[in-house]
Amino acid sequence: MKNATSSELFRKLPSVDELMRSPQLASLTASHGHAAVTDAIRVVLGRVRDEIASGLIDERSVDLAISGLPAAVEQQLRIALGYSLRTVINATGVILHTNLGRAPLAQAAIDRIRETAAAYSNLEFELSAGERGKRDVHVDRLFQRLLADEAGAGRSARVSTIVVNNNAAAVLLALNTLAESGEVIVSRGELVEIGGSFRIPDVMAKSGAILREVGTTNRTRIADYESAINERTRLLLRVHRSNFEISGFTEQASTAELVSLAQKRGLPVMEDLGSGALFDLRSIGINGEPSVLDSLRGGMDVVAYSGDKLLGGPQAGLISGDSNLVKRMRSNSLFRALRVDKLTYAALEATLLAYVKRDHDSIPTLRMMRCSKEEIGRRAEALAAKLAAPKLRVELADGESVIGGGSAPSAVLPTRLLAVTCEGMSADELAARLRGSEPPIVARVEDGRVLLDLRTVFPEQDESVGAAIVSLTDLER
Ligand SMILES: *Cc1c(COP(=O)(O)O)cnc(C)c1O
C-alpha cells in the first residue's frame, strides 16, 4: 500500500457542516448552541490539520482521528465552556494561602453577597433623607464598635475606617494623602517585599512620597528617626515584616518610642500592619503579632491592613485611625479609583457583624486557627482508617500548620498530618494526580511523602479527599 500524500489526507477530513450534522454533535448544539459547537469543531479540525501538515501522522491515524472527532469536539467544548477559576481543596495547612485565594468567607458573608448582588441597595443612598449617602457608612459603624469601644472612651470618637481594593491600595492612598512630595521615614529593616511585587520603596515612589531610610538592616534606634526629621518630613512609617524575621544582633524602635517622637514633633505615625487581626492572637498561642486594636491603643494614628488575611473577610484594604486623617484620604481623588464595590461591603459587613457578635467560629479562617491538634488528629485517624488500597501506605505524623498571609513566619500551629505514599508512584506524581482530581486537592510534598493537613480542609470535604486518594492509588498500573 502506497503512502497517502498529505493533500489526500486533508481531503479525508469532514467539513464543519458535515460534522455539525452528525447526531452526536447535533445534540451538543441543542444544549450548548451553534456558535460554541462550531468553534470547538474548528479547534479540533485545526489540530488534526496541523498534525497532517507536520507529516507526523499516517493514513491509519487520520482515520482513527476522524472516527474520534465527535468525542474530541465534546471534550474541547467541555474545556472551552468550563470555568478557569475553580474551587480547590486546600490540604497544605497554610490557612491564608495567597495563591489559593486567602480567606474563604463565612456563610453569612456569602449570603449577603448573594442578596446584595441580585438587587438594588442603599449603597450610596440615605434612606431616611432620601439623599445621596456615602458607601463607607455601612462598615464604619462596625469598625467604630470593634476598634473604638475597646480602645477606651478617650479615643472612641476619633477612629474611622475606609475601605479600598487591597492593602497595597491602602498604603498607596495613605502615603499619597499624608506625604505627597514630602519625606516618609522608614527603618531599613522594614523595607520589605511582600509576594506579588508589593515593595515598600516602589509603592512609596508611586505615591509621590520620598522614602527616607534610616538605621541598618538589623538595627534601627529611635535616635535614627529623630535625626532624620527635617522640614520636609510628613510621616513616620512602621511596616510589619510579614514574611520574614530577623534574629540575633537586632534592635527596633518600639511603638511607644515612635508614637512619642511623632507627638513631640507634630508628625503623624502610621503602621502598615499587613495582616491586621481583629482578635487576640494570644488566644491561640501566638505571641508578638500586634492586632489592629493593639496598634491603635499603642498610639498609631493610622493603621493599614488587609481584609482577607487574619480578618477572614473579602479582599479589601482597610485604613483605620484618626478621623481627620482618614477624612483627608476619603476626599483624595485616588480613593475614587481604589474604592470597592457593593459585594465587598456586603461580605465585609457580615464578617464584621460576626466579630461584633463574638461569633468567631463562623469565620472559617478563625475556626481553622482555633482548631486543636487533637481534633485534627481525630479526623486524620478516621480518614486514615478508610484509606485501604493495596499499594497505598498512610501514616499519621506530627507537623505544623502555617497561618500565612503575612503574619509572622513563626506563627505556626501544631497539627497532625496524613503522610501518604504509594508503591510504584513518586510523591510528586501522587501530588500531581491529586491536583488533577475533581475537585483538585493541593497538598505538600516532603521527604518523598505527600503530606495532607486537615486543618485547612473543611470537615465535609474529608470524605472526598479520602475517595480521591483511594481511586488515584488503586488504579491498574
Ligand atoms: C500582605 C501585605 C501587604 C499587601 O496587602 P494586600 O491586601 O495583599 O494588597 C502590604 N503590606 C504588608 C506588611 C503585608 O503583609
The ligand as an SDF file (V2000), in Angstrom:
LIG
                    3D

 15 15  0  0  0  0  0  0  0  0999 V2000
    0.0810   41.4870   52.7020 C   0  0  0  0  0  0  0  0  0  0  0  0
    0.7150   42.7830   52.9640 C   0  0  0  0  0  0  0  0  0  0  0  0
    0.5130   43.8620   52.1040 C   0  0  0  0  0  0  0  0  0  0  0  0
   -0.3170   43.7430   50.8660 C   0  0  0  0  0  0  0  0  0  0  0  0
   -1.6430   43.5150   51.1820 O   0  0  0  0  0  0  0  0  0  0  0  0
   -2.6850   43.0850   50.0150 P   0  0  0  0  0  0  0  0  0  0  0  0
   -4.0040   43.0850   50.7070 O   0  0  0  0  0  0  0  0  0  0  0  0
   -2.2470   41.7600   49.5360 O   0  0  0  0  0  0  0  0  0  0  0  0
   -2.5940   44.1290   48.9620 O   0  0  0  0  0  0  0  0  0  0  0  0
    1.1210   45.0630   52.4040 C   0  0  0  0  0  0  0  0  0  0  0  0
    1.9070   45.1940   53.4900 N   0  0  0  0  0  0  0  0  0  0  0  0
    2.1260   44.1800   54.3440 C   0  0  0  0  0  0  0  0  0  0  0  0
    3.0240   44.3930   55.5170 C   0  0  0  0  0  0  0  0  0  0  0  0
    1.5400   42.9440   54.1150 C   0  0  0  0  0  0  0  0  0  0  0  0
    1.7510   41.9100   54.9360 O   0  0  0  0  0  0  0  0  0  0  0  0
  1  2  1  0
  2  3  1  0
  2 14  2  0
  3  4  1  0
  3 10  2  0
  4  5  1  0
  5  6  1  0
  6  7  2  0
  6  8  1  0
  6  9  1  0
 10 11  1  0
 11 12  2  0
 12 13  1  0
 12 14  1  0
 14 15  1  0
M  END
$$$$
